[in-house]
């Protein structure tokens, strides 16, 4: 694979919080959401399991909305259960 091809793949997998790319996405995969929140994937899974972060299922994929990440970052653990 060429260097240009490798850099394109790398840039797609990295999510930068302050970038326009992060602001334009509506749904994030678990790994991306964990990176945005600066959590380990295991911590994010715990929060999902305990209904602290709401998810959207598309087939077998577990996705989290940008709005949910913003809500959690503002209110954190104190937000209680997710409706």
Secondary structure by P-SEA (a helix, b strand, c coil): ccaaaaaaaaaaaccccccccccccccccaaaaaaaacccaaaaaaaaaaccbbbbbcccbbbbcaaaaaaaaaccccccccc
